Amino acid sequence: MSKIAIAARHPTRQLALAQRVHELTGLGLTRVLQRLASGPRGMFFSTELFMNDHVEQDRLVTQLLDAMDAYGVEPWIVEIAPGQAWSELDGEGLARHEIGAPVLRQMLADARGRFR
């Protein structure tokens, strides 16, 4: 089990990306635009992986990362332990939990086939 959150590494105002994130997450378009414009402080998606809904979360995370890649926006991803709360961490604490998109993609690939 693992909790992750995704934001844009650098502030962006790309409407096309915001629209795609809106479609995938269900967040309001204005909220998505605000969060993307906030860079790392604007986490627009968080989830717990390797749970009963892992297949769906894998699909969603992959689609979000693919969309960010397609629009040239580098993701900022943090991972914390299942027992940790996001509220326990400040900006520096979150930075210590950063993982790269390739690491997250590999984690998801390694788990494929173990969940239904």
C-alpha positions in Angstrom: 0.0 0.0 0.0 1.1 3.5 -0.8 -0.4 6.9 -1.0 0.6 9.2 -3.8 -0.3 12.8 -4.9 0.3 14.5 -8.2 0.9 18.1 -9.1 2.7 20.1 -11.8 6.4 20.6 -11.0 6.2 24.1 -12.4 3.1 26.4 -12.5 1.2 26.1 -15.8 -2.0 27.5 -17.2 -2.4 25.0 -20.1 -6.2 24.9 -20.7 -6.0 21.7 -22.7 -4.2 19.8 -19.9 -6.7 21.3 -17.3 -9.6 20.0 -19.4 -8.1 16.5 -19.6 -7.4 16.5 -15.8 -11.0 17.7 -15.3 -12.3 14.9 -17.4 -10.3 12.2 -15.6 -10.7 13.4 -12.0 -14.1 15.1 -12.0 -12.6 18.2 -10.3 -14.1 21.5 -11.5 -12.2 23.1 -14.4 -11.6 26.3 -12.4 -10.2 24.3 -9.5 -7.9 22.3 -11.8 -6.6 25.5 -13.5 -5.9 27.0 -10.0 -4.1 23.9 -8.9 -2.0 23.6 -12.0 -1.1 27.3 -11.7 0.1 26.6 -8.2 2.8 24.2 -9.2 3.9 21.7 -6.5 1.6 23.3 -4.0 -1.4 22.6 -6.2 -1.9 18.8 -5.9 -4.8 18.0 -8.1 -4.9 14.2 -7.5 -4.2 11.8 -4.6 -5.0 8.2 -4.1 -4.0 5.1 -2.2 -2.6 2.4 -4.4 -2.6 -1.4 -4.1 -6.1 -1.5 -2.6 -9.3 -3.2 -3.9 -9.7 -0.5 -6.6 -6.1 -0.7 -7.7 -6.8 -1.6 -11.3 -9.0 1.6 -11.7 -6.4 3.7 -9.8 -3.6 2.4 -12.0 -5.6 3.3 -15.1 -6.3 6.8 -13.8 -2.8 7.5 -12.7 -1.4 6.3 -16.0 -3.8 8.5 -17.9 -2.9 11.5 -15.8 0.8 11.0 -16.3 0.3 10.4 -20.1 -1.7 13.6 -20.3 1.0 15.6 -18.5 3.6 14.0 -20.8 1.5 14.9 -23.9 1.4 18.6 -22.9 5.0 18.8 -21.8 4.2 19.3 -18.1 6.5 17.6 -15.7 4.7 16.0 -12.8 5.7 16.4 -9.2 4.8 13.2 -7.4 5.0 12.4 -3.7 4.5 9.1 -2.0 3.8 8.5 1.7 3.1 5.5 3.8 -0.5 4.3 4.2 -0.6 5.3 7.9 0.7 8.9 7.2 -1.6 11.8 6.7 -0.9 14.5 4.1 -1.6 17.1 6.8 1.3 15.8 8.8 3.8 17.1 6.2 4.8 20.6 5.3 6.4 21.6 2.0 9.9 20.4 3.1 8.4 17.1 4.5 6.7 16.5 1.2 9.8 17.1 -0.8 11.5 14.3 1.1 8.9 11.9 -0.2 9.2 12.9 -3.9 9.4 10.1 -6.5 9.8 10.4 -10.2 7.3 9.5 -12.8 9.4 6.6 -14.1 9.5 5.1 -10.6 5.7 5.4 -10.2 5.1 3.9 -13.6 7.4 1.0 -12.7 5.6 0.4 -9.4 2.3 0.3 -11.3 3.8 -2.1 -14.0 5.2 -4.4 -11.3 1.8 -4.7 -9.8 -0.2 -5.4 -13.0 -1.7 -8.9 -13.0 -1.8 -9.1 -9.1 -5.1 -7.2 -8.9 -8.5 -7.7 -10.6 
